Amino acid sequence: MSNITYKQATQELEAILKAIENDDVDVDELTQKVQRSSELLKLCKQKLRNAEDAISQVFKDINCEDPKTE
């Protein structure tokens, strides 16, 4: 899969969904669209996991450097 951004992936997913909802996709294209949607969803989930991991690491680093005083 090409290196696309999260925003590009979600926009493509929205376009696929809109085309399916408007019956702009014939049966021959439907399988391809569903497969592409699956790839895009996996990409988005991975990008979200990476962001979550990076944010968690930042908070861990902050807590180690500046422990709370009680």
C-alpha positions, 0 to 999 in steps of 0.5 A: 500500500502506498504511503498515504496519510490518515486523512487521505485514507479516510477521505477515500473511505468516504468516497467509496462509501458514498459511491456504494450508497449511491449505487455508483458501483457495479457488482464487478467493482464492488469486490475491489472496493470492499478489499480496498476499504479493508486495506484502508481501515487496517492502515487507519487502525495502525496509524491510530495505534502508532499515535496512541503509542507515541502519546503514551510514551510522551506521558511516560517520559513526562512522568519520569522527568517530573514525578508528582509530589504528594 
